[in-house]
Amino acid sequence: MTLPGTITAATPAAPPERAVWRAEIIETVKLAWPIALTQLGQIAMMTTDLALIGRLGDGAIAAVGLAHLILFVGFVLGMGPVSAVAPLAAQAFGAREPRMVRRSLRVGLWAAVMLGVPVNVAQLWGEDILIAAGQSSATAALAARYLTGLAWSMIPAWCFIAVRNFMGAVNRPEPALWITIAAIPVNGLIAYALINGAFGLPRLDLLGAGLATTLVNIAMCAAAIWICYTRRPFKKYRVLGRFWRTDWELLRQLMAIGLPISGALMLEWGLFSSGALLMGWIGTTALAAHQIALQVATILFMVPFGISLAATVRVGHAVGRGDPVATRRAGFGAIALGAALMVAMTAIVVAFRDAIPQLFLAMIASGAPRRRGLPPRSCSSARASSSPTGCKRLPPVPCAGSTTPACRCCLPR
């Protein structure tokens, strides 16, 4: 009740509900597009690698497909904990706690190293695992040679993902995209040189492809950390400050969030990737065709995956602010956006289902040489060499005749 003649202050009208949802979608898109393009950049590097590996023949492509099954299990184990950096750091950012933002990244890097060492060592027994799974000894040996080059690529790949999630949590995901774009031609050049022995480097075929991946992953991780130390707004967080200080409670929280993520990814991707084992029983051509189909699905998956990472950040910010309405709006907005985009992309794939595989078979259609890349002689069969590197020696394998390039699933770079 107001007295006559009393002037009351006008309260600002709440914005219309539609305008609030529109603003939420716009903010999610702004955050999601660089994340999604970063993921697609990773796929571009993988596709470049396998286009080069495709010149070694169907046997090499099949071996890479099987190697990724071994790589996948270990990669997904660490993918969950490093992905958990995003919600922890985003909540801290929303609550305006910069020290907690730094601690979230720190325990993510810890998890990458602690999990990476045993996982990378276990990869060296990839040949025995594949033979026990019923794969041919020749293909298993080629896969083991590839895994030898990849042996220590996982730790820098996980660290890059952790830093990338930290960048997204503070609303600056663009530097990770620029790093990935710069890495695409560098990766292609190094992979070409090591696979084919160009520019005076030794010809290492599949071993060279794995080494190229490892070197590029290390460079990307180093570039991301350098940007965090020298560029705003990351510089103020001092990301490696007190790096050796124990933080077991936060590490436990990271694992509590991350391990269920790993389990979900394992079920989701395992449903598709385990099909490669069945295709391997049919033959190398079927396995190569399976890799092409899986690559198309992987490219499609990158768009909703980027949106989901953006949603993680948006929800984390709202939780940190203590705003349940904004939390709900961010989650449902991202779900609607992802569903709409996937309907559109699925329609495109259905419309061009005959043309898409030809993109991977273009080398055959153009009459490319059929015998390239593999060494002219085969190595003698043995379980392992006595050299200090411990590299597996290859059993006698014929030079494969097909140049069909297939592409890998979403695994670490």
Secondary structure, 3 states (H helix, E strand, C coil): CCCCCCCCCCCCCCCCHHHHHHHHHHHHHHHHHHHHHHHHHHHHHHHHHHHHHHCCCHHHHHHHHHHHHHHHHHHHHHHHHHHCHHHHHHHHHHCCCHHHHHHHHHHHHHHHHHHHHHHHHHHCCHHHHHHHCCCCHHHHHHHHHHHHHHCCCHHHHHHHHHHHHHHHHCCCCHHHHHHHHHHHHHHHHHHHHHHHCCCCCCCCHHHHHHHHHHHHHHHHHHHHHHHHHHCCCCHHHCCCCCCCCCCHHHHHHHHHHHHHHHHHHHHHHHHHHCHHHHHHHHCHHHHHHHHHHHHHHHHHHHHHHHHHHHHHHHHHHHHHHCCHHHHHHHHHHHHHHHHHHHHHHHHHHHHCCCCHHHHHCHHHHCCCCCCCCCCCCCCCCCCCCCCCCCCCCCCCCCCCCCCCCCCCCCCCC
